[in-house]
Amino acid sequence: MSTQYVSSPIGTLKITSDSEVITGIESVSKKGTSHPDALTHDCADQLEAYFKGANTHFSVPMEAAGTPFQKSVWTAMSKIPFGTTKTYAEIARAIKKPKAVRAVGSACGKNPLLVTVPCHRVVASNGGLGGFSAGIKNKKLLLAHEQKAMA
């Protein structure tokens, strides 16, 4: 397994890969020892471009471990266009599980591919931000960043 740590506006991100796909991007409190490969390096470059406003789509291959339900939620989140949001209820309807709004929220919270699978673009039906594994402050920052990049 390869690992690379990168600094970002939302803190340190740890990128992991199995050399074929990115398997995780998570927020961590401090950098560890990096053992990068070409894939984690490409992902780090794409994240850097995203935070500079020059990248709106991630093209590195990604695959995360999860239940079939979680994977369906993560796939639906991946289809939310840059700079826009969807509600938890809209995601539940998109995966044909309209009553599973709370389960969608739980799957969002377990998203192992932070930023690249944009759980930050999922908000509550009442307009609230809901939760975010890297903190609400960082969710606000990501949403504001995307709005600014769209302007």
KEKE-3310 file (N, C-alpha, C; in steps of 0.2 Angstrom, whole numbers, plus 5000, padded with zeros to 4 digits):
npx = (5004:5002:5006:5002:5005:4997:4996:4982:4969:4960:4966:4978:4979:4977:4982:4979:4984:4982:4991:4984:4972:4965:4962:4958:4955:4958:4955:4968:4976:4990:5004:5011:5024:5027:5025:5024:5017:5015:5001:4996:5003:4998:4985:4987:4992:4980:4972:4978:4977:4963:4961:4966:4957:4958:4954:4940:4935:4940:4951:4958:4959:4948:4943:4933:4932:4916:4899:4886:4876:4882:4891:4883:4877:4889:4892:4881:4884:4895:4891:4886:4887:4901:4902:4888:4874:4866:4852:4851:4839:4837:4848:4844:4832:4838:4845:4835:4830:4820:4816:4827:4834:4841:4850:4857:4864:4872:4880:4886:4894:4903:4911:4925:4933:4937:4933:4936:4926:4912:4906:4904:4895:4883:4868:4857:4839:4832:4841:4851:4868:4871:4881:4899:4913:4926:4923:4912:4916:4926:4918:4910:4920:4924:4913:4911:4923:4921:4910:4916:4926:4917:4913)
npy = (4994:5011:5027:5045:5061:5076:5094:5105:5117:5113:5106:5093:5080:5062:5051:5036:5021:5006:5004:5002:5008:5023:5021:5028:5044:5054:5065:5070:5072:5075:5074:5059:5047:5047:5036:5037:5033:5032:5034:5040:5051:5057:5059:5068:5079:5082:5086:5097:5105:5106:5114:5125:5130:5126:5113:5103:5091:5074:5062:5051:5034:5027:5017:5012:5002:4996:4994:4988:4997:5009:5011:5014:5026:5034:5033:5040:5053:5056:5061:5073:5089:5100:5114:5114:5108:5094:5087:5076:5069:5070:5062:5050:5047:5046:5035:5026:5023:5030:5032:5031:5041:5045:5034:5037:5049:5043:5035:5045:5051:5041:5041:5036:5043:5058:5074:5070:5061:5069:5072:5084:5091:5088:5092:5097:5095:5106:5117:5117:5113:5100:5086:5083:5074:5080:5091:5104:5118:5115:5110:5121:5129:5122:5122:5136:5138:5131:5139:5151:5148:5145:5157)
npz = (5000:4996:5002:5004:5011:5011:5012:5014:5011:5020:5030:5034:5022:5020:5008:5001:4992:4982:4972:4961:4962:4970:4987:4998:5005:5018:5031:5042:5058:5058:5048:5042:5038:5022:5008:4993:4977:4959:4957:4970:4969:4957:4962:4972:4965:4958:4968:4973:4962:4962:4974:4970:4961:4948:4944:4942:4942:4946:4940:4943:4946:4957:4971:4984:5000:5005:5010:4998:4998:5004:4993:4983:4987:4987:4974:4968:4975:4968:4956:4958:4952:4951:4962:4965:4975:4983:4991:5006:5005:4991:4986:4992:4984:4972:4972:4973:4985:4993:5007:5014:5020:5032:5032:5021:5025:5035:5027:5019:5030:5031:5020:5012:5003:5004:4998:4984:4981:4983:4997:5004:4996:4999:5007:5021:5019:5025:5022:5030:5034:5038:5043:5042:5040:5041:5048:5050:5048:5038:5028:5025:5020:5008:5000:4998:4992:4980:4975:4973:4963:4953:4949)
capx = (5000:5006:5003:5005:5001:4997:4993:4977:4966:4956:4971:4982:4975:4981:4980:4981:4982:4985:4995:4980:4966:4965:4958:4956:4958:4955:4958:4971:4978:4997:5008:5015:5029:5024:5027:5020:5017:5013:4994:4995:5006:4993:4979:4989:4992:4973:4969:4981:4974:4956:4961:4968:4952:4959:4951:4933:4934:4945:4951:4962:4954:4946:4938:4933:4928:4910:4893:4883:4872:4886:4894:4877:4877:4895:4892:4877:4887:4901:4888:4884:4892:4905:4898:4881:4873:4860:4850:4851:4833:4838:4852:4840:4828:4842:4847:4829:4828:4817:4815:4833:4837:4846:4855:4861:4868:4877:4885:4890:4899:4908:4914:4932:4937:4936:4934:4935:4919:4910:4901:4903:4890:4876:4866:4850:4833:4830:4846:4857:4874:4872:4888:4905:4919:4932:4921:4907:4920:4929:4912:4908:4926:4924:4907:4913:4928:4918:4906:4921:4929:4912:4911)
capy = (5000:5017:5033:5051:5066:5083:5100:5108:5122:5110:5102:5087:5074:5056:5048:5029:5017:4999:5005:5001:5013:5026:5018:5032:5051:5056:5071:5068:5078:5077:5070:5053:5045:5046:5031:5038:5029:5037:5036:5045:5058:5060:5062:5074:5085:5084:5089:5104:5109:5108:5119:5132:5132:5124:5106:5102:5083:5070:5057:5045:5028:5026:5012:5011:4997:4998:4990:4990:5003:5014:5012:5017:5033:5037:5034:5046:5059:5058:5064:5080:5094:5105:5120:5113:5104:5090:5085:5069:5066:5069:5056:5044:5046:5045:5028:5022:5021:5037:5032:5029:5048:5044:5029:5041:5053:5039:5033:5051:5051:5035:5042:5036:5047:5065:5079:5068:5059:5076:5072:5090:5094:5085:5096:5095:5098:5113:5121:5116:5109:5093:5084:5082:5070:5084:5097:5109:5123:5113:5109:5128:5131:5118:5124:5143:5138:5129:5144:5156:5145:5145:5164)
capz = (5000:4996:5006:5003:5015:5007:5015:5010:5015:5025:5034:5031:5019:5019:5002:5001:4986:4982:4966:4955:4963:4976:4991:5003:5006:5024:5035:5048:5062:5057:5043:5044:5033:5015:5004:4987:4971:4954:4958:4975:4967:4953:4966:4976:4960:4956:4974:4973:4956:4964:4979:4966:4957:4942:4943:4945:4941:4948:4935:4946:4947:4965:4974:4992:5003:5008:5008:4992:4999:5004:4987:4979:4989:4985:4967:4967:4977:4963:4950:4959:4948:4955:4963:4966:4981:4983:4998:5008:5002:4984:4985:4993:4979:4966:4973:4973:4992:4996:5014:5018:5021:5038:5030:5016:5029:5038:5021:5018:5035:5031:5014:5013:4998:5005:4992:4977:4981:4986:5002:5006:4992:5001:5013:5023:5016:5027:5020:5035:5031:5040:5045:5038:5044:5042:5052:5047:5045:5032:5023:5022:5016:5002:4997:4997:4987:4973:4972:4971:4957:4947:4947)
cpx = (5004:5002:5006:5001:5002:4994:4988:4974:4961:4960:4975:4977:4980:4978:4983:4979:4985:4989:4990:4974:4968:4960:4955:4959:4954:4959:4961:4974:4986:4999:5011:5021:5025:5028:5023:5021:5015:5005:4993:4998:5001:4987:4981:4990:4985:4970:4972:4978:4966:4956:4963:4963:4953:4957:4944:4931:4940:4945:4955:4957:4954:4942:4939:4929:4922:4905:4890:4879:4876:4889:4889:4877:4883:4895:4887:4880:4892:4898:4885:4889:4895:4901:4891:4880:4866:4858:4851:4845:4834:4843:4848:4836:4832:4844:4841:4827:4826:4816:4821:4837:4843:4852:4860:4866:4873:4882:4889:4896:4904:4912:4922:4937:4935:4938:4933:4929:4915:4904:4899:4897:4883:4874:4859:4844:4831:4836:4852:4862:4874:4879:4893:4910:4925:4929:4917:4911:4923:4924:4910:4914:4926:4918:4908:4918:4925:4914:4911:4924:4924:4911:4916)
cpy = (5006:5023:5039:5056:5072:5088:5103:5113:5119:5105:5097:5082:5068:5053:5041:5026:5010:4998:5004:5007:5017:5023:5022:5039:5053:5062:5068:5073:5080:5072:5065:5053:5044:5040:5031:5033:5034:5039:5041:5051:5061:5063:5068:5080:5087:5088:5096:5108:5111:5114:5126:5134:5130:5117:5106:5095:5079:5064:5051:5040:5027:5020:5011:5005:5000:4993:4992:4996:5009:5016:5015:5024:5037:5038:5040:5053:5061:5061:5071:5085:5098:5111:5120:5108:5099:5089:5078:5066:5065:5063:5050:5042:5044:5037:5023:5019:5028:5037:5031:5036:5047:5040:5033:5045:5049:5037:5039:5052:5046:5036:5041:5040:5055:5069:5076:5064:5065:5075:5079:5094:5092:5089:5094:5098:5105:5118:5121:5112:5102:5092:5084:5079:5075:5091:5101:5115:5122:5112:5116:5130:5128:5121:5132:5143:5136:5135:5150:5154:5146:5153:5167)
cpz = (5000:4999:5005:5007:5011:5012:5011:5014:5021:5030:5030:5028:5018:5013:5002:4994:4986:4975:4960:4956:4969:4981:4997:5003:5012:5027:5041:5052:5061:5051:5046:5039:5027:5011:4997:4982:4966:4955:4964:4973:4962:4957:4969:4971:4958:4962:4974:4968:4959:4969:4976:4962:4950:4940:4946:4944:4943:4943:4937:4947:4955:4966:4981:4994:5006:5006:5001:4993:5000:4997:4982:4980:4987:4977:4965:4969:4971:4957:4952:4956:4953:4956:4965:4972:4979:4990:4999:5005:4994:4982:4986:4987:4973:4966:4974:4980:4995:5003:5018:5019:5026:5036:5025:5020:5033:5033:5020:5023:5035:5024:5015:5008:4998:4999:4986:4976:4986:4991:5004:5002:4994:5008:5015:5019:5018:5026:5025:5031:5033:5043:5040:5042:5045:5046:5047:5044:5039:5026:5020:5018:5009:4997:4994:4991:4980:4970:4969:4964:4951:4945:4942)
residu = (MET:SER:THR:GLN:TYR:VAL:SER:SER:PRO:ILE:GLY:THR:LEU:LYS:ILE:THR:SER:ASP:SER:GLU:VAL:ILE:THR:GLY:ILE:GLU:SER:VAL:SER:LYS:LYS:GLY:THR:SER:HIS:PRO:ASP:ALA:LEU:THR:HIS:ASP:CYS:ALA:ASP:GLN:LEU:GLU:ALA:TYR:PHE:LYS:GLY:ALA:ASN:THR:HIS:PHE:SER:VAL:PRO:MET:GLU:ALA:ALA:GLY:THR:PRO:PHE:GLN:LYS:SER:VAL:TRP:THR:ALA:MET:SER:LYS:ILE:PRO:PHE:GLY:THR:THR:LYS:THR:TYR:ALA:GLU:ILE:ALA:ARG:ALA:ILE:LYS:LYS:PRO:LYS:ALA:VAL:ARG:ALA:VAL:GLY:SER:ALA:CYS:GLY:LYS:ASN:PRO:LEU:LEU:VAL:THR:VAL:PRO:CYS:HIS:ARG:VAL:VAL:ALA:SER:ASN:GLY:GLY:LEU:GLY:GLY:PHE:SER:ALA:GLY:ILE:LYS:ASN:LYS:LYS:LEU:LEU:LEU:ALA:HIS:GLU:GLN:LYS:ALA:MET:ALA)
# end
